[in-house]
Amino acid sequence: MICEIAGQQFVILLQNAFPTLEKYIDHPHMINEKPLKVINSIKNEILNNFKYLLALKKQGINLFFPNIDEIKKIKRKLIIFQNKKL
């Protein structure tokens, strides 16, 4: 997916996407020391394309590079473990 963000052309590689927990995102992208926000229209396009890729995966067409099924299992285990600690 090619889009313009903050006046620059970016390529967003959805096939490299993988599930994660918010705590593993260590910093936002910054421009002039201000956090870069993605406008809603681009955010919606990313989410729609991602949902389409997930639907294809359910049909047996896997375009993702990482093993997202295994990553989801690990993520679920981490959430369960963290909830037990509370």
Helices and strands as residue ranges (DSSP letters): E 2-5, E 8-11, G 14-16, G 22-24, E 30-31, E 34-35, H 40-58, H 68-85
